[in-house]
């Protein structure tokens, strides 16, 4: 018997989806919900079908056309994609979902809307399961990588910002060739992660990845470490291959190359030009075949101008040149990294801290991060260790003391309130009696005071219009309402001021 597509089959398929599916007609009446939608609303499917959106959500903000995606799309015909919607069910359950709504058209007439919602909590649970499955599946790959001295590949590099995507794309192009590559960037930006990823995407991936930090080895030992020794070369010397020989058919990574003594840089240059090394105390040269990867913790031309690096060595090492940006230039990559470090700590500490408070997020984005990703990782790990049983949100008071002290000084240096608030056509002065913050309070309280001040400024400037106020602050109307409720802000005075 040949399978034929029918409405019954389609509806049965929809019932097996994890996502909640809703269909409303042109009058806003629900004509279909799948089992996931009923489960999300904690209602039976039969209870929802035949009711209007207002009847189902009559006690929430979703009863209003502008807040309900399905009603909005029904009116405008414009799809609303990936809207973050939050509401309470009749049973009192708080639901936070990503919702997309699309018009159903009969030629050019809108005859209904279908919506798809994903419960964020359920999505997180599924992602954790997928993550565990992926970790099991990548175990063999990781084991193989560890045999060549690496633990990273390009997929491990976290970053969606344009500057990071450019660095990754460039590194991938260089990786498949055999040319030397120099990676430069501030301390803690992840240069070795790039180096290992290049090695593991290169023709040398089956050989060893041998790394040496040129700044960590005393000058008098660095030459023997790189080139090797023969017995009797000096007191205690034994026949020992150097790192160039150990990297045969693989890659050698010379980290902080700008810290290498200038005299040794000349010997390194000769070794690279001739593709051979001579062990200390030996009379013969040994051919080497390995890829040269290097890193500098400052812009190479600055190192050349300051006399830290030979210019001819730079040209030899930098056939491929990759700049790894500092964390402060990577925008919302910081949020992705925080999430990754939180997941790692959750797994290691067997806790479940899933959120970052808006106050903490703002502070993290305002910080300079001189230690870059290394400092951020340490900060998140420290903060996660400070959480108490049952806490699910990382907040300002969890930060290490040095950062809390830093931010407290920063906030203390701020004015009590913003002195002006920009409008498209004028600038509004604030009230002289604006509340003064107590700089002897703890950091969380101070940040809360400052956030409340900013909200009140924005509300005053928009006459209490929540939609305009949210647009001005770059947050959703629902997000603004949550903050207004959090700080117990009375909207009536602002609306009266608008009317007068």
C-alpha positions as a printed NumPy array, in Angstrom:
array([[  0.   ,   0.   ,   0.   ],
       [  1.435,   3.354,  -1.025],
       [  1.468,   6.158,   1.547],
       [ -0.673,   9.119,   0.542],
       [ -0.419,  12.48 ,   2.242],
       [ -3.603,  13.48 ,   4.007],
       [ -4.744,  16.012,   6.6  ],
       [ -5.005,  13.216,   9.168],
       [ -1.371,  12.238,   8.619],
       [ -0.193,  15.846,   8.817],
       [ -2.04 ,  16.433,  12.098],
       [ -0.629,  13.196,  13.497],
       [  2.883,  14.333,  12.563],
       [  2.337,  17.715,  14.258],
       [  1.334,  15.915,  17.452],
       [  4.763,  14.271,  17.617],
       [  6.694,  17.554,  17.45 ],
       [  8.463,  18.927,  20.534],
       [  7.488,  22.453,  19.46 ],
       [  4.064,  23.862,  20.307],
       [  1.971,  24.568,  17.181],
       [ -1.092,  26.85 ,  17.176],
       [ -3.407,  27.775,  14.286],
       [ -5.977,  30.598,  14.536],
       [ -8.499,  31.672,  11.91 ],
       [ -9.144,  35.185,  10.598],
       [-11.273,  35.976,  13.682],
       [ -8.506,  35.038,  16.107],
       [-10.224,  31.786,  17.094],
       [ -7.986,  28.797,  17.815],
       [ -8.823,  26.003,  15.377],
       [ -5.874,  23.709,  16.116],
       [ -3.198,  23.085,  18.745],
       [ -0.9  ,  20.093,  18.922],
       [ -0.157,  18.091,  22.068],
       [  2.997,  20.114,  22.798],
       [  0.95 ,  23.346,  22.822],
       [ -1.61 ,  21.88 ,  25.21 ],
       [  1.205,  20.626,  27.434],
       [  2.834,  24.068,  27.397],
       [ -0.443,  25.764,  28.405],
       [ -1.316,  22.988,  30.905],
       [ -4.708,  22.566,  29.213],
       [ -6.421,  19.874,  27.146],
       [ -6.43 ,  20.355,  23.389],
       [-10.246,  20.367,  23.438],
       [-10.249,  23.186,  26.028],
       [ -8.299,  25.473,  23.698],
       [ -9.939,  24.771,  20.344],
       [-12.835,  27.114,  19.572],
       [-11.716,  29.825,  21.968],
       [-10.318,  33.219,  21.01 ],
       [ -6.787,  34.238,  21.902],
       [ -8.266,  36.788,  24.336],
       [-10.256,  34.048,  26.094],
       [ -7.199,  31.858,  26.549],
       [ -4.868,  34.667,  27.608],
       [ -7.445,  37.123,  28.987],
       [ -5.577,  37.615,  32.253],
       [ -2.168,  38.298,  30.684],
       [ -0.597,  40.936,  28.427],
       [ -1.026,  38.537,  25.495],
       [ -4.705,  39.516,  25.338],
       [ -3.564,  42.763,  23.701],
       [ -3.062,  42.683,  19.953],
       [  0.353,  44.379,  20.085],
       [  1.684,  41.804,  22.556],
       [  0.234,  38.645,  20.982],
       [  2.269,  37.636,  17.9  ],
       [ -0.625,  35.744,  16.283],
       [ -3.022,  38.712,  16.549],
       [ -0.33 ,  41.114,  15.385],
       [  0.406,  39.005,  12.302],
       [ -3.327,  38.6  ,  11.661],
       [ -3.6  ,  42.386,  11.46 ],
       [ -0.387,  43.236,   9.586],
       [  0.326,  40.121,   7.53 ],
       [  3.992,  40.485,   8.475],
       [  5.649,  37.382,   9.999],
       [  7.119,  37.745,  13.486],
       [ 10.115,  35.48 ,  13.895],
       [ 11.893,  34.363,  17.083],
       [ 10.037,  36.666,  19.475],
       [ 10.847,  36.053,  23.143],
       [  7.416,  35.844,  24.811],
       [  6.801,  35.335,  28.524],
       [  3.441,  34.642,  30.196],
       [  1.727,  32.779,  33.014],
       [ -0.611,  29.869,  32.3  ],
       [ -3.99 ,  29.558,  34.021],
       [ -2.352,  27.116,  36.426],
       [  0.181,  29.796,  37.377],
       [  3.174,  28.346,  35.541],
       [  5.633,  30.894,  34.176],
       [  6.385,  30.167,  30.499],
       [  9.277,  31.699,  28.577],
       [  9.189,  30.749,  24.902],
       [ 10.679,  31.628,  21.542],
       [  7.704,  32.133,  19.234],
       [  7.4  ,  32.611,  15.472],
       [  4.097,  33.461,  13.767],
       [  3.303,  33.407,  10.033],
       [  0.227,  34.454,   8.018],
       [ -1.851,  31.861,   6.161],
       [ -2.896,  33.337,   2.826],
       [ -5.614,  32.574,   0.31 ],
       [ -4.157,  34.42 ,  -2.65 ],
       [ -3.689,  37.848,  -1.02 ],
       [ -6.253,  37.472,   1.787],
       [ -5.124,  36.575,   5.306],
       [ -7.295,  33.662,   6.425],
       [ -5.394,  32.779,   9.567],
       [ -2.062,  32.527,  11.351],
       [  0.042,  29.611,  12.519],
       [  2.529,  29.954,  15.358],
       [  5.355,  27.751,  16.584],
       [  6.666,  28.122,  20.144],
       [  9.655,  26.517,  21.824],
       [  9.718,  26.42 ,  25.608],
       [ 13.164,  27.736,  26.522],
       [ 13.45 ,  25.493,  29.6  ],
       [ 12.622,  22.367,  27.572],
       [ 14.995,  23.524,  24.846],
       [ 17.815,  23.865,  27.38 ],
       [ 17.122,  20.361,  28.68 ],
       [ 17.233,  18.916,  25.156],
       [ 20.42 ,  20.808,  24.344],
       [ 22.066,  19.371,  27.453],
       [ 21.121,  15.875,  26.283],
       [ 22.464,  16.6  ,  22.796],
       [ 25.644,  17.993,  24.341],
       [ 26.15 ,  14.82 ,  26.369],
       [ 25.627,  12.722,  23.225],
       [ 28.088,  14.844,  21.251],
       [ 30.677,  14.569,  24.025],
       [ 30.435,  10.781,  23.828],
       [ 30.717,  10.836,  20.038],
       [ 33.768,  13.12 ,  20.09 ],
       [ 35.627,  11.04 ,  22.676],
       [ 37.524,   9.073,  20.023],
       [ 38.46 ,  12.24 ,  18.154],
       [ 39.694,  13.859,  21.379],
       [ 41.693,  10.756,  22.214],
       [ 43.305,  10.89 ,  18.778],
       [ 44.109,  14.581,  19.179],
       [ 45.68 ,  14.044,  22.589],
       [ 48.1  ,  11.583,  21.008],
       [ 49.532,  14.362,  18.832],
       [ 49.82 ,  16.791,  21.741],
       [ 46.686,  18.877,  21.079],
       [ 43.192,  19.239,  22.493],
       [ 41.657,  21.902,  20.215],
       [ 40.191,  22.099,  16.715],
       [ 38.523,  25.046,  14.941],
       [ 35.069,  23.97 ,  16.166],
       [ 36.233,  24.672,  19.729],
       [ 36.847,  28.357,  19.03 ],
       [ 33.838,  30.316,  20.302],
       [ 33.063,  33.551,  18.505],
       [ 30.418,  34.952,  16.165],
       [ 31.754,  38.514,  15.984],
       [ 33.004,  39.732,  12.629],
       [ 36.596,  40.131,  13.848],
       [ 36.684,  36.567,  15.189],
       [ 35.07 ,  35.104,  12.101],
       [ 37.702,  36.84 ,   9.975],
       [ 40.517,  35.417,  12.126],
       [ 39.052,  31.908,  11.967],
       [ 38.465,  32.049,   8.198],
       [ 42.012,  33.28 ,   7.577],
       [ 43.485,  30.581,   9.824],
       [ 41.556,  27.865,   7.991],
       [ 42.915,  29.114,   4.66 ],
       [ 46.474,  29.054,   5.984],
       [ 46.032,  25.677,   7.704],
       [ 45.739,  23.615,   4.534],
       [ 49.046,  24.951,   3.23 ],
       [ 52.538,  24.286,   4.573],
       [ 53.687,  27.876,   5.065],
       [ 54.765,  29.326,   8.429],
       [ 52.012,  31.15 ,  10.32 ],
       [ 52.439,  33.838,  12.959],
       [ 49.561,  34.558,  15.336],
       [ 49.586,  37.762,  17.354],
       [ 47.327,  39.143,  20.044],
       [ 47.264,  40.162,  23.668],
       [ 47.949,  37.69 ,  26.464],
       [ 44.969,  35.429,  27.135],
       [ 43.25 ,  35.821,  23.751],
       [ 43.621,  32.15 ,  22.775],
       [ 46.59 ,  32.151,  20.404],
       [ 47.587,  28.554,  21.21 ],
       [ 44.02 ,  27.415,  20.535],
       [ 44.389,  28.889,  17.036],
       [ 47.808,  27.247,  16.636],
       [ 46.497,  23.8  ,  17.621],
       [ 43.491,  24.223,  15.34 ],
       [ 45.746,  25.131,  12.414],
       [ 47.881,  22.051,  13.103],
       [ 44.835,  19.765,  13.237],
       [ 43.519,  21.072,   9.91 ],
       [ 46.893,  20.804,   8.169],
       [ 48.847,  18.145,   6.269],
       [ 50.939,  17.767,   9.464],
       [ 48.048,  16.772,  11.756],
       [ 49.266,  13.181,  12.198],
       [ 52.595,  14.442,  13.512],
       [ 53.285,  15.895,  16.947],
       [ 52.338,  19.42 ,  17.979],
       [ 55.279,  20.632,  20.062],
       [ 54.807,  23.907,  21.941],
       [ 57.383,  26.01 ,  23.759],
       [ 56.899,  29.313,  25.564],
       [ 60.011,  31.299,  24.796],
       [ 59.403,  33.595,  27.777],
       [ 59.166,  30.722,  30.264],
       [ 62.6  ,  29.18 ,  29.626],
       [ 65.821,  30.85 ,  30.838],
       [ 67.875,  32.333,  28.006],
       [ 70.82 ,  29.989,  28.644],
       [ 68.59 ,  26.908,  28.305],
       [ 66.392,  27.967,  25.4  ],
       [ 68.965,  27.165,  22.701],
       [ 69.547,  23.612,  23.957],
       [ 65.784,  23.155,  24.369],
       [ 65.182,  24.066,  20.734],
       [ 68.203,  22.504,  19.037],
       [ 69.236,  19.671,  21.395],
       [ 72.596,  18.626,  22.855],
       [ 75.25 ,  15.942,  22.493],
       [ 76.95 ,  14.21 ,  25.392],
       [ 79.798,  16.253,  26.831],
       [ 78.725,  19.546,  25.285],
       [ 78.702,  20.948,  28.814],
       [ 78.66 ,  19.51 ,  32.318],
       [ 75.785,  17.062,  32.599],
       [ 74.849,  17.281,  28.924],
       [ 73.478,  14.11 ,  27.343],
       [ 72.562,  13.121,  23.805],
       [ 69.157,  14.749,  23.564],
       [ 67.1  ,  15.862,  20.565],
       [ 65.726,  19.387,  20.59 ],
       [ 62.127,  20.373,  20.043],
       [ 62.647,  20.866,  16.311],
       [ 63.612,  17.215,  15.986],
       [ 60.735,  16.117,  18.233],
       [ 58.344,  17.991,  15.95 ],
       [ 59.496,  16.007,  12.885],
       [ 56.596,  15.667,  10.409],
       [ 54.484,  17.753,  12.785],
       [ 54.369,  21.363,  13.957],
       [ 56.475,  23.374,  16.383],
       [ 54.764,  26.308,  18.098],
       [ 57.072,  29.089,  19.282],
       [ 54.934,  31.061,  21.722],
       [ 55.914,  34.613,  22.738],
       [ 58.578,  34.611,  20.044],
       [ 59.198,  38.308,  20.74 ],
       [ 60.658,  37.277,  24.136],
       [ 63.44 ,  35.222,  22.526],
       [ 66.939,  36.754,  22.892],
       [ 68.032,  38.573,  19.733],
       [ 71.219,  36.47 ,  19.451],
       [ 69.19 ,  33.271,  19.467],
       [ 66.785,  34.749,  16.913],
       [ 69.703,  34.903,  14.471],
       [ 70.407,  31.17 ,  14.977],
       [ 66.716,  30.397,  14.618],
       [ 66.585,  32.354,  11.359],
       [ 69.462,  30.311,   9.955],
       [ 67.798,  27.043,  11.016],
       [ 64.596,  28.055,   9.259],
       [ 66.397,  29.144,   6.099],
       [ 68.529,  25.996,   5.851],
       [ 65.858,  23.653,   7.278],
       [ 68.452,  22.055,   9.496],
       [ 69.632,  22.321,  13.098],
       [ 72.883,  21.587,  14.889],
       [ 72.774,  20.233,  18.419],
       [ 74.921,  22.088,  20.934],
       [ 78.37 ,  20.461,  20.978],
       [ 77.794,  18.616,  17.713],
       [ 79.737,  19.014,  14.463],
       [ 77.023,  17.928,  12.047],
       [ 73.724,  19.397,  10.968],
       [ 70.435,  17.49 ,  11.04 ],
       [ 67.652,  18.049,   8.523],
       [ 64.268,  19.019,   9.945],
       [ 60.812,  18.725,   8.432],
       [ 58.146,  20.438,  10.487],
       [ 55.718,  23.282,  10.194],
       [ 56.629,  26.508,  11.986],
       [ 53.88 ,  28.206,  13.968],
       [ 54.668,  31.175,  16.191],
       [ 52.913,  33.744,  18.349],
       [ 53.648,  37.231,  19.647],
       [ 51.823,  39.03 ,  22.451],
       [ 52.106,  42.401,  20.747],
       [ 51.806,  43.787,  17.225],
       [ 54.912,  42.452,  15.389],
       [ 55.918,  45.803,  13.895],
       [ 55.913,  47.308,  17.397],
       [ 58.183,  44.491,  18.564],
       [ 60.507,  45.195,  15.637],
       [ 60.608,  48.936,  16.359],
       [ 61.353,  48.3  ,  20.041],
       [ 64.201,  45.926,  19.168],
       [ 62.491,  42.815,  20.544],
       [ 62.261,  41.035,  17.197],
       [ 64.49 ,  40.834,  14.163],
       [ 62.745,  42.13 ,  11.079],
       [ 64.173,  39.387,   8.861],
       [ 62.948,  36.714,  11.288],
       [ 59.471,  38.256,  11.247],
       [ 59.315,  38.004,   7.456],
       [ 60.466,  34.382,   7.617],
       [ 57.817,  33.453,  10.208],
       [ 54.861,  35.464,   8.926],
       [ 54.064,  34.166,   5.457],
       [ 50.643,  33.773,   7.03 ],
       [ 49.724,  36.392,   9.635],
       [ 46.679,  36.113,  11.925],
       [ 45.5  ,  38.753,  14.393],
       [ 43.45 ,  37.443,  17.342],
       [ 41.307,  40.312,  18.715],
       [ 41.115,  41.172,  22.419],
       [ 37.912,  40.283,  24.231],
       [ 36.806,  43.922,  24.586],
       [ 36.559,  44.191,  20.767],
       [ 34.421,  41.075,  20.354],
       [ 31.029,  42.42 ,  21.471],
       [ 28.5  ,  39.731,  22.275],
       [ 31.093,  36.962,  21.987],
       [ 31.487,  37.672,  25.688],
       [ 27.973,  36.307,  26.322],
       [ 28.758,  33.133,  24.361],
       [ 31.961,  32.615,  26.33 ],
       [ 30.241,  33.23 ,  29.669],
       [ 27.603,  30.661,  28.721],
       [ 30.283,  28.114,  27.786],
       [ 32.226,  28.617,  31.015],
       [ 28.994,  28.367,  33.026],
       [ 28.133,  25.069,  31.329],
       [ 31.593,  23.754,  32.168],
       [ 31.256,  24.764,  35.832],
       [ 27.716,  23.378,  36.053],
       [ 29.017,  20.019,  34.899],
       [ 32.094,  20.02 ,  37.135],
       [ 30.307,  21.304,  40.262],
       [ 27.056,  19.407,  39.643],
       [ 24.992,  22.588,  39.941],
       [ 22.418,  24.236,  37.677],
       [ 23.065,  27.96 ,  37.34 ],
       [ 21.471,  28.872,  34.007],
       [ 21.122,  32.66 ,  33.95 ],
       [ 23.158,  35.85 ,  34.258],
       [ 21.492,  38.871,  35.849],
       [ 21.141,  41.961,  33.673],
       [ 23.214,  43.949,  36.194],
       [ 26.095,  41.488,  36.024],
       [ 25.886,  41.285,  32.237],
       [ 26.146,  45.082,  31.976],
       [ 29.182,  45.154,  34.255],
       [ 30.947,  42.351,  32.388],
       [ 30.441,  44.206,  29.095],
       [ 31.777,  47.447,  30.58 ],
       [ 35.024,  45.91 ,  31.873],
       [ 38.287,  46.244,  29.934],
       [ 39.394,  42.585,  30.405],
       [ 43.179,  43.066,  30.369],
       [ 43.573,  39.301,  30.851],
       [ 41.086,  38.595,  28.051],
       [ 39.49 ,  35.124,  27.82 ],
       [ 41.787,  33.667,  30.464],
       [ 40.619,  36.29 ,  32.955],
       [ 36.961,  35.856,  31.959],
       [ 37.175,  32.074,  32.412],
       [ 38.699,  32.524,  35.865],
       [ 36.055,  35.122,  36.782],
       [ 33.132,  32.892,  35.771],
       [ 34.63 ,  29.842,  37.494],
       [ 35.169,  31.838,  40.689],
       [ 31.637,  33.281,  40.569],
       [ 30.067,  29.863,  39.947],
       [ 31.877,  28.503,  42.997],
       [ 30.316,  31.286,  45.086],
       [ 26.709,  30.332,  44.27 ],
       [ 24.546,  28.726,  46.933],
       [ 22.413,  25.6  ,  46.623],
       [ 19.241,  26.349,  44.688],
       [ 20.497,  29.554,  43.065],
       [ 19.942,  29.574,  39.312],
       [ 21.218,  33.073,  38.469],
       [ 24.773,  34.406,  38.478],
       [ 24.791,  37.907,  39.953],
       [ 27.105,  40.763,  40.896],
       [ 27.665,  39.574,  44.473],
       [ 29.168,  36.316,  43.174],
       [ 32.102,  38.125,  41.519],
       [ 35.681,  37.822,  42.825],
       [ 36.501,  40.587,  45.322],
       [ 39.034,  42.325,  43.05 ],
       [ 36.37 ,  42.833,  40.375],
       [ 33.713,  43.938,  42.852],
       [ 36.131,  46.537,  44.205],
       [ 36.952,  47.677,  40.671],
       [ 33.299,  48.108,  39.711],
       [ 32.436,  49.812,  42.984],
       [ 35.097,  52.442,  42.3  ],
       [ 33.823,  52.847,  38.735],
       [ 30.228,  53.377,  39.846],
       [ 31.298,  55.738,  42.636],
       [ 33.   ,  57.881,  40.   ],
       [ 29.778,  58.183,  38.003],
       [ 27.39 ,  61.151,  38.482],
       [ 24.341,  60.429,  40.633],
       [ 22.273,  60.451,  37.48 ],
       [ 22.757,  61.105,  33.795],
       [ 22.704,  64.883,  33.386],
       [ 21.01 ,  64.885,  30.042],
       [ 18.824,  62.579,  28.018],
       [ 18.977,  62.872,  24.261],
       [ 15.861,  63.245,  22.143],
       [ 15.717,  63.437,  18.35 ],
       [ 15.222,  67.22 ,  18.513],
       [ 16.233,  68.39 ,  21.981],
       [ 18.045,  67.576,  25.192],
       [ 16.133,  67.273,  28.471],
       [ 17.632,  68.306,  31.8  ],
       [ 16.961,  66.06 ,  34.774],
       [ 15.418,  67.071,  38.038],
       [ 17.686,  68.698,  40.604],
       [ 16.259,  66.533,  43.369],
       [ 17.134,  63.283,  41.614],
       [ 17.85 ,  60.515,  44.18 ],
       [ 21.448,  60.27 ,  45.321],
       [ 23.009,  56.808,  45.37 ],
       [ 24.5  ,  55.504,  48.596],
       [ 28.093,  54.702,  47.674],
       [ 28.549,  52.805,  50.946],
       [ 26.083,  50.153,  49.8  ],
       [ 27.134,  46.804,  48.393],
       [ 27.765,  46.632,  44.643],
       [ 24.487,  44.875,  43.749],
       [ 22.481,  47.602,  45.493],
       [ 24.461,  50.359,  43.771],
       [ 23.959,  48.803,  40.335],
       [ 20.252,  48.414,  41.075],
       [ 20.002,  52.068,  42.112],
       [ 21.712,  53.175,  38.928],
       [ 19.513,  50.977,  36.742],
       [ 16.381,  52.313,  38.458],
       [ 17.604,  55.888,  37.899],
       [ 18.086,  55.245,  34.189],
       [ 14.616,  53.677,  33.898],
       [ 13.022,  56.693,  35.582],
       [ 14.922,  59.069,  33.301],
       [ 13.7  ,  57.203,  30.221],
       [ 10.121,  57.013,  31.511],
       [ 10.127,  60.742,  32.238],
       [ 11.405,  61.518,  28.753],
       [  8.723,  59.39 ,  27.066],
       [  5.786,  60.387,  29.255],
       [  5.486,  56.875,  30.64 ],
       [  4.968,  55.364,  27.167],
       [  6.343,  51.845,  27.669],
       [  6.765,  51.049,  23.983],
       [  8.773,  54.212,  23.239],
       [ 10.707,  53.849,  26.476],
       [ 11.64 ,  50.251,  25.618],
       [ 12.772,  51.296,  22.142],
       [ 14.911,  54.075,  23.602],
       [ 16.57 ,  51.659,  26.037],
       [ 16.921,  48.872,  23.462],
       [ 14.781,  46.345,  25.38 ],
       [ 11.378,  44.776,  24.742],
       [  8.213,  46.184,  26.258],
       [  7.828,  43.018,  28.317],
       [ 11.419,  43.28 ,  29.526],
       [ 10.798,  46.889,  30.535],
       [  7.628,  45.933,  32.433],
       [  9.561,  43.315,  34.406],
       [ 12.106,  45.937,  35.444],
       [  9.385,  48.465,  36.343],
       [  7.782,  45.836,  38.571],
       [ 11.145,  44.791,  40.016],
       [ 11.901,  48.346,  41.184],
       [  8.261,  49.127,  42.137],
       [  8.152,  52.155,  39.827],
       [  4.764,  53.89 ,  39.764],
       [  3.94 ,  54.795,  36.149],
       [  1.052,  57.127,  36.981],
       [  3.119,  60.295,  37.642],
       [  4.906,  59.952,  34.304],
       [  1.641,  59.492,  32.418],
       [  0.056,  62.486,  34.187],
       [  3.061,  64.595,  33.219],
       [  2.499,  63.551,  29.593],
       [ -1.172,  64.581,  29.743],
       [ -0.358,  68.001,  31.179]])
